[in-house]
Amino acid sequence: MYHIILNPAAGHGRSVAILPQLTTHLAAHCVPFETLPTAAPGAAREIAAKACRDGSDGIIGIGGDGTLQEIVTGMRDAHPDAGIIPTPLGVLPCGSGNDFSLTFEGKKKTKSEERIRSLTASVADGQTIPVDLINISGGQICMNIANMGLDARIVQNAESYKQRFGGNAYLAASYKSISQHKNIKMTIEADDEIFAGDFTLAAVCNGQYYGGGLRISPRARLNDGLITLCIVDKLSRAKTSILFPSVLFERHVNLKEVHYVTCKRVKITADETEILCVDGNLYGHPGTLEFNMLPGAIRMFAP
């Protein structure tokens, strides 16, 4: 039995609208399925964990990046010691940003009907590819990008803009967040390298995009077994206002304040309590966080 975990609130109802198309195609391929809608934030994690423990043949997540992050964390909860999670995962992105899929699908402009047809064919054929995950101390799993600092505050402020601006909520909230900007005193360890001081942001990347299509980490790969760490040095509010427009055109990689490190482990210690954003979901920061690469830890149905 395959399990469809559906976030009915994702994409202002787009997730519910495409469900009949998916189920029609699954039925045409004689794939048995059950639909499990989420009722509240965090529910997808519990649903995914139970489905995996009950022996699910595969999970298809319909929702945004936050829903997928909950699903994968639940799948890991069910198999905490497995090198590779035995249950494969399929994705139908229907959120406001869908940043993981921009990397996974190569930023293709794929129509939903084409994506559904391709996904169901992969499910029926059992066609999967390995994808890396990032384990975060405290029990969360990151599929795409975990970040602290300015960009996490933007995500927090963007919650109130989603209804009005949809996928542009992140950009709309950036102006408010920049006006409130403060740098964070952190110690960042990336394998054997140590960075200490005041920083604007730190992003621990598996994928390339966040914030609804901002390609913060062009060098990141989903299956190279490596974390791509992006660190931005201390910036003034005036200089910060230049940073995000430069990300829009991928010119930030040339700024002297922006640094990239490839590694397998990252440890971040912040002097003050900060927000941790994991694939769009916000969590409290306990002071010190460790991020460890899990190479090829999940198999995904390839569109």
WOMONOR-V138120 format. One record per helix or strand of 3 or more residues. SS is the DSSP state (~ for helix, > for strand). FROM is the first residue (numbers start at 1). LEN is the number of residues. Records with the same first field share a line. If there is no record, write none. Layout:
SS = FROM-LEN / FROM-LEN
This chain:
> = 2-5 / 33-5 / 58-6 / 88-6 / 128-9 / 140-3 / 145-5 / 184-7 / 193-13 / 227-7 / 258-6 / 265-6 / 275-4 / 281-4 / 288-14
~ = 10-19 / 43-11 / 65-14 / 99-6 / 112-14 / 150-30 / 237-12 / 252-3
